[in-house]
Amino acid sequence: MARILALDYGKVRTGIAVTDELQLIASGLTTVETKDLIPFLETYFQREQVERIVVGLPKQMDNTPSESEALIQEFLRKMSTKFPTYPVERQDERFTSKMAVQSMLDSGMKKKKRQDKALVDEISATLILQAYLNRF
């Protein structure tokens, strides 16, 4: 089987998570600067088999799209042109950043490490991917 890759897309940084080849476990992969995301994905797709991409769906509490959704839609248009064979699915990402920070606290991570926004984005991508996997 191929992996599933998840993105916590952000204006500055994007957290990335992937499953194992059996699609059972979500693990953080890395965080990249969003401007470097397409080249990173090109390289990753050459090295690894990926079945689909899951992109976080930011929503307000009233279920309306958040303002960052416009940026994500622009990115998704680029993705569909650059990588037309990869299906893209969306996963609600409400509270993932808060949950990421809480998991860092729960694990006993030092304050300096918890302030690493790149790590928060990577953990958020992992939470998005795990929530996607839990749907099935």
N, C-alpha and C positions, 0 to 999 in steps of 0.2 A: 504494500500500500504506500501511497505517497503522504507526505505531511500536509497539515493544514497550517497556514501562516496567518497570524492576526496582527493588526495594526491599531495602535492607539495614536491616531493622526493628530498632530498639533502644528500650529503655525511655525514654531521654531524647531521642535524636536518631535520625533515619532518613535514610540516604543514598539518593539517587535517581539512577538512570542511565536513559538511553533509547537506542534505536537511531535510525539515520537512517531515512528513509521506505522505503528498500529493504531494511531489516533486515539490513544487512551489518556495520555498525560500531557498537559500544557506546561511548557517551560519558557521562561524568559530567554530571549536570544541576545538582544542588545537594544540600544537606543542610538538612532542616527539623526543628524541634522536633517530636517525635512527637505532642504534644498538638495541633499545628496541621496534622497530616498530611492528615486528611480534607478540610478546607477547601482546602488546597493542591491536592489531587487534583481536587476539584470544578472549580476554576479552570483547572487544566491540561487536563482533559478537555474543557472548553468551547473551548479554544484549539487543541488538537491532536487529531488522530485517533489513538487508541490501540487496538490490536487485542487485546492481552492484557497481563496483569501477571504478573511473575515475582517471587516472594518467596523470600528466602533461607531455607534449611532448616538450622538449626543442629543439628549432631549431635556427640556425644562420639566419641572414637576407637573405641569398641566398637560404634558405629552406633546407640546409643540416643539419643533426643532430649535436647537440653540443656535446662536449666531455663528458658531464655528462650522455649522453644517454647510454653509455656502462654500467655504474653503474646501471641505471634504468633497463636495459635488464636483468642484473644479478638478481636484486630484483624481476622482473616479473617472472623469472624462479622459484625462491623460492616460490613466491605467488601461482603460478599454481600448485605446489606440495602440499603446505600447505592448500590452500583454492581452490580446483579444481571446486567447484560449483559456485563460484562467477565470473561472466563475468567481464572482464577488458576492458575498452575503454580508448582511449588516447585523450587528448585535448591540442591543441597548447597553450604553456604557455609563448610565447614571450611577453615581457614588463610587465608581472604580478608583478614582484618585484618593478619596477618603479611606476606602477599604485598603488601598495599597499602603498608605501611611499607617493605618491601624495594624496591618500585618507586620510592618517593620517594627512598630512598638512592641507588639506581642512577641516577636522573635528576640527581643532584647537588643536590637540594633542601637548603636551609639547615636547620639544626637547629630553629630557631624555627618554620618552616613545617611541618616534620615532626611537631611536637608539636600541631598543629591537628587535634583529634579529628574535627571536622566534615569536614575534607578526607579523613581516613582513611576515614570512613564513606562518602563519595561515591565514592572510589576502590574501596572494597569492593563497593559496588553495581555499579560498572562491571565488576569482575571476576566477580561473580555473573552478570551479564547476558552477558558474553562466554563464560563457561562454558556457559550455556544455549544460546547461538547455536552453539557448537562441537558440540553434541550432534547437530546436523542436517547 
